[in-house]
């Protein structure tokens, strides 16, 4: 299905056509306005709130290539601008949404199937991330170097994306995931209650918001522990963005945000991420503590970015790893 499905002509009541309008047939009382923009269906990107849908259009351009359109707002309740730049994590969320969209709309994965994200990475060019006087209109060029099928059904996808704004590269991203039918997912998660029936996790106290580059304690996903550079993952299932809908595990974007916040603490400052590269080894459960650890991966050099390696463990097993590279401090 092409995105043209969602860029349709709309009938708009009018009484006085202008010189640039195409007159409607006599007696209709309306004019036709083509190519009005809206979001793609929220179900295609696994969001409950239309306000959290970043994608607006898509089109197949080759056997395994696609173009996806997106828009970033000038302000967002969670992906707040950083030093006048769009939050790079909104680029990661856009890449995530693009994979879900293509899986459903182009590869025929039925709605209701479950996706298991294995990795997600994004690299940005801060000079092209500046917030302007209007929302950022974006185009994603997507290729799918690895398409896994089980019979005629999509079993998994690895894809790469280049995000452009006014023709200039803003970011590059990549991700991979597996698809599972509801029946298979129930077997995999048989020992866990389904989404919507999970007990709400105990909400632990947040670290100071300013220490992790946040303004509101609601947006903090780390709780303090006695040891340096170690925290407990703070899981607030009431958060309207990170927990957009009921789930039976901690979403991957929560773990990516934990990596960003841990990096801010290690560096002792807020920063614009240049890149985030995350891999996920198992589900992070809602009802058990997940310990986040971080340490510098590279030495701090004047004028250069610094990388921090962040990991999460639960019940003695690795949950995720993420390398975050921070832009150098602004002089």
C-alpha positions as CSV (number, residue, x, y, z in Angstrom):
1,X,0.0,0.0,0.0
2,X,1.4,3.4,-0.9
3,X,1.2,6.4,1.3
4,X,-1.0,8.0,-1.4
5,X,-3.8,6.3,0.5
6,X,-3.3,9.0,3.2
7,X,-2.6,11.9,0.9
8,X,-6.0,12.2,-0.5
9,X,-8.2,14.9,-2.0
10,X,-10.5,16.5,0.6
11,X,-13.8,18.2,-0.1
12,X,-13.7,21.6,1.7
13,X,-16.8,23.8,1.7
14,X,-16.3,27.1,0.0
15,X,-18.4,29.9,-1.4
16,X,-15.9,32.0,-3.3
17,X,-13.1,30.3,-5.3
18,X,-9.8,32.2,-5.8
19,X,-7.9,32.5,-9.0
20,X,-5.5,29.7,-8.1
21,X,-8.3,27.2,-7.3
22,X,-9.5,24.6,-9.7
23,X,-13.3,25.2,-10.1
24,X,-15.5,22.3,-8.9
25,X,-18.1,20.9,-11.2
26,X,-21.2,23.1,-11.4
27,X,-23.6,22.4,-8.5
28,X,-21.2,20.7,-6.1
29,X,-20.6,23.7,-3.9
30,X,-17.0,22.5,-3.0
31,X,-13.5,22.8,-4.2
32,X,-10.9,20.0,-4.3
33,X,-7.6,20.4,-2.4
34,X,-5.2,17.6,-3.2
35,X,-2.3,16.2,-1.1
36,X,-3.4,17.3,2.4
37,X,-1.0,16.0,5.0
38,X,-1.9,13.8,8.0
39,X,-0.2,11.1,10.0
40,X,0.0,7.4,9.1
41,X,-2.4,5.2,11.1
42,X,-1.2,5.1,14.7
43,X,-1.7,1.3,14.8
44,X,1.0,0.9,12.1
45,X,3.6,2.4,14.4
46,X,2.4,0.8,17.7
47,X,1.2,4.1,19.3
48,X,-2.1,4.7,21.1
49,X,-1.8,8.5,20.9
50,X,-2.0,10.1,17.5
51,X,0.1,12.9,19.0
52,X,3.0,10.5,19.3
53,X,3.0,9.5,15.6
54,X,6.0,11.1,13.8
55,X,5.4,9.6,10.3
56,X,3.1,11.2,7.7
57,X,3.6,9.3,4.4
58,X,5.4,6.4,2.7
59,X,6.2,5.0,-0.7
60,X,7.9,2.0,-2.1
61,X,10.8,3.0,-4.4
62,X,12.3,-0.4,-5.2
63,X,12.2,-4.0,-4.3
64,X,13.7,-3.4,-0.8
65,X,13.8,0.4,-0.7
66,X,11.3,2.9,0.6
67,X,10.8,6.6,1.2
68,X,9.0,7.7,4.4
69,X,8.0,11.2,5.3
70,X,8.0,12.5,8.9
71,X,7.6,15.6,10.9
72,X,9.1,16.7,14.2
73,X,7.3,19.3,16.3
74,X,9.2,22.3,17.5
75,X,8.3,21.3,21.1
76,X,7.4,18.0,22.6
77,X,6.4,17.0,26.1
78,X,9.2,14.4,26.4
79,X,11.6,14.8,23.4
80,X,12.4,18.4,24.5
81,X,14.9,20.5,22.5
82,X,18.5,20.4,23.7
83,X,20.5,23.6,23.4
84,X,18.2,24.6,20.5
85,X,18.5,21.3,18.8
86,X,15.8,18.6,18.2
87,X,16.4,15.8,20.6
88,X,18.3,13.0,18.9
89,X,16.1,10.4,20.6
90,X,13.2,11.6,18.5
91,X,15.3,10.5,15.5
92,X,15.7,7.1,17.2
93,X,11.9,6.9,17.8
94,X,11.3,7.9,14.2
95,X,13.5,5.1,12.9
96,X,11.7,2.7,15.2
97,X,8.3,3.8,13.9
98,X,9.5,3.5,10.3
99,X,10.3,-0.2,10.7
100,X,6.9,-1.0,12.2
101,X,5.1,1.0,9.5
102,X,6.9,-0.9,6.7
103,X,6.4,-4.3,8.3
104,X,2.6,-3.8,8.5
105,X,2.0,-1.7,5.4
106,X,4.5,-3.2,2.9
107,X,5.4,-6.6,4.2
108,X,1.9,-7.6,5.3
109,X,2.5,-8.3,9.0
110,X,-1.0,-8.3,10.6
111,X,-1.9,-5.8,13.3
112,X,-1.7,-7.4,16.7
113,X,1.6,-9.3,15.9
114,X,4.5,-8.6,18.4
115,X,7.9,-7.2,17.5
116,X,11.1,-8.1,19.3
117,X,13.7,-5.3,18.8
118,X,17.2,-6.6,18.7
119,X,19.1,-3.4,18.1
120,X,18.6,0.3,17.4
121,X,21.2,2.9,16.5
122,X,21.2,6.5,15.4
123,X,23.9,9.0,14.5
124,X,23.1,12.7,14.1
125,X,24.5,15.9,12.6
126,X,23.8,18.5,15.2
127,X,24.2,21.4,12.8
128,X,21.2,20.2,10.9
129,X,19.1,19.5,14.0
130,X,18.5,23.2,15.0
131,X,14.9,23.9,15.8
132,X,13.5,26.4,13.3
133,X,10.4,28.6,13.0
134,X,8.2,25.7,11.9
135,X,8.1,21.9,12.5
136,X,10.9,20.0,10.8
137,X,9.7,18.2,7.6
138,X,11.8,15.1,7.0
139,X,12.3,12.4,4.5
140,X,13.7,9.0,5.3
141,X,15.5,6.9,2.6
142,X,15.2,3.3,3.8
143,X,16.9,0.2,2.6
144,X,16.3,-3.3,3.9
145,X,19.5,-5.4,3.5
146,X,18.1,-8.4,5.4
147,X,14.5,-9.6,5.0
148,X,13.7,-12.8,6.9
149,X,10.6,-14.8,5.9
150,X,8.9,-17.8,7.3
151,X,7.0,-19.2,4.3
152,X,5.3,-16.1,2.9
153,X,5.2,-14.2,6.2
154,X,7.8,-11.7,7.4
155,X,9.8,-13.2,10.3
156,X,12.3,-10.4,10.8
157,X,13.7,-7.3,9.2
158,X,17.0,-5.4,9.3
159,X,16.8,-1.9,7.8
160,X,18.9,1.2,7.5
161,X,17.7,4.8,7.2
162,X,19.1,8.2,6.2
163,X,17.0,11.1,7.5
164,X,17.1,14.3,5.4
165,X,15.8,17.8,6.1
166,X,15.6,20.1,3.1
167,X,17.8,17.6,1.2
168,X,20.6,17.6,3.9
169,X,21.4,14.6,6.0
170,X,20.2,15.1,9.6
171,X,20.7,11.6,10.9
172,X,21.4,8.0,10.0
173,X,19.8,5.1,11.7
174,X,19.6,1.3,11.7
175,X,17.5,-1.3,13.5
176,X,16.4,-5.0,13.4
177,X,13.5,-6.9,14.9
178,X,11.7,-10.2,14.8
179,X,7.9,-10.7,14.4
180,X,5.8,-13.1,16.4
181,X,2.2,-14.0,16.1
182,X,0.0,-13.6,19.2
183,X,0.0,-17.3,19.7
184,X,3.8,-17.6,19.6
185,X,4.1,-14.6,21.8
186,X,1.8,-16.1,24.4
187,X,4.0,-19.2,24.5
188,X,7.2,-17.1,24.8
189,X,5.7,-15.1,27.6
190,X,3.6,-17.8,29.2
191,X,5.1,-17.2,32.7
192,X,4.1,-13.5,32.5
193,X,0.7,-11.8,32.8
194,X,-0.5,-10.2,29.6
195,X,-0.3,-6.4,29.0
196,X,-3.0,-4.6,30.9
197,X,-3.0,-7.2,33.7
198,X,0.5,-6.6,35.0
199,X,0.8,-5.2,38.5
200,X,2.0,-1.6,38.4
201,X,5.7,-1.6,39.3
202,X,6.8,0.0,42.5
203,X,7.7,3.6,41.6
204,X,11.1,4.4,43.1
205,X,12.5,7.8,43.9
206,X,14.2,9.7,41.0
207,X,17.6,11.1,41.0
208,X,17.8,14.9,40.7
209,X,16.3,15.8,37.3
210,X,19.1,18.4,36.6
211,X,21.8,15.7,37.1
212,X,20.5,13.7,34.1
213,X,19.6,16.6,31.8
214,X,15.9,16.7,32.7
215,X,13.6,19.4,34.1
216,X,10.8,17.3,35.5
217,X,11.1,14.3,37.9
218,X,8.4,12.6,35.9
219,X,10.9,12.2,33.0
220,X,13.6,10.7,35.1
221,X,14.2,6.9,34.6
222,X,17.0,6.4,37.1
223,X,16.8,5.9,40.9
224,X,19.9,6.3,43.1
225,X,21.9,3.4,44.5
226,X,24.7,3.5,47.0
227,X,27.4,2.8,44.4
228,X,28.9,5.3,42.0
229,X,27.7,5.1,38.4
230,X,25.0,2.5,39.3
231,X,21.3,3.1,39.4
232,X,18.0,1.2,39.5
233,X,15.9,1.6,36.4
234,X,12.9,3.8,37.4
235,X,9.8,2.4,35.7
236,X,6.8,4.7,35.7
237,X,4.1,2.9,33.7
238,X,1.9,6.0,34.0
239,X,4.3,8.1,31.8
240,X,2.2,9.2,28.8
241,X,5.0,8.9,26.2
242,X,7.4,6.2,27.4
243,X,4.4,4.0,28.3
244,X,2.0,5.1,25.6
245,X,-0.1,2.0,26.0
246,X,-0.2,-1.0,28.3
247,X,2.8,-3.4,27.9
248,X,4.1,-6.5,29.6
249,X,7.8,-5.4,29.7
250,X,9.9,-2.3,29.7
251,X,10.0,-0.7,26.2
252,X,13.3,-0.4,24.5
253,X,13.0,3.4,24.2
254,X,12.9,3.6,28.1
255,X,16.3,1.7,28.1
256,X,17.7,4.1,25.5
257,X,16.6,7.0,27.6
258,X,18.2,5.4,30.7
259,X,21.5,5.2,28.7
260,X,21.3,8.9,27.8
261,X,20.6,9.9,31.5
262,X,23.3,7.7,32.8
263,X,25.7,9.3,30.4
264,X,24.8,12.7,31.6
265,X,25.6,11.7,35.2
266,X,29.0,10.1,34.2
267,X,30.0,13.3,32.3
268,X,28.6,15.6,34.9
269,X,26.7,17.7,32.4
270,X,23.9,17.9,29.9
271,X,24.8,17.2,26.3
272,X,23.6,16.7,22.8
273,X,24.0,13.0,21.8
274,X,26.0,12.5,18.6
275,X,25.1,8.8,18.5
276,X,23.4,6.1,20.4
277,X,24.0,2.4,19.6
278,X,21.8,0.0,21.6
279,X,21.4,-3.8,21.5
280,X,18.8,-5.8,23.5
281,X,19.5,-9.3,24.8
282,X,16.2,-10.1,26.6
283,X,13.0,-8.5,27.9
284,X,13.3,-6.1,30.8
285,X,10.6,-7.2,33.1
286,X,8.3,-4.8,35.0
287,X,8.3,-6.6,38.3
288,X,12.0,-7.0,39.1
289,X,14.8,-4.4,39.7
290,X,17.0,-3.6,36.6
291,X,20.4,-2.2,37.5
292,X,22.0,0.3,35.2
293,X,25.7,0.7,35.1
294,X,27.9,3.2,33.1
295,X,31.5,4.0,32.6
296,X,33.5,6.1,30.1
297,X,34.5,4.2,27.0
298,X,36.8,6.9,25.7
299,X,39.0,9.5,27.3
300,X,37.8,13.1,27.2
301,X,39.8,15.1,24.7
302,X,39.3,18.8,24.1
303,X,36.9,19.6,21.3
304,X,36.0,15.9,20.7
305,X,33.0,13.8,21.6
306,X,33.2,11.4,24.5
307,X,31.6,7.9,24.6
308,X,30.1,6.2,27.6
309,X,29.2,2.5,27.7
310,X,25.9,1.8,29.5
311,X,24.5,-1.6,30.4
312,X,21.5,-3.0,32.2
313,X,21.2,-6.3,34.2
314,X,18.2,-8.0,35.7
315,X,18.2,-11.2,37.8
316,X,21.9,-11.6,36.9
317,X,21.3,-11.5,33.2
318,X,22.2,-8.9,30.6
319,X,19.2,-6.9,29.3
320,X,20.8,-4.3,27.1
321,X,24.0,-2.5,26.2
322,X,24.2,1.0,24.7
323,X,27.1,3.2,23.7
324,X,26.3,6.9,23.9
325,X,28.6,9.5,22.3
326,X,28.2,13.0,23.6
327,X,29.0,16.2,21.7
328,X,31.8,18.2,23.4
329,X,30.7,21.0,25.7
330,X,29.8,24.3,24.1
331,X,32.6,26.8,24.6
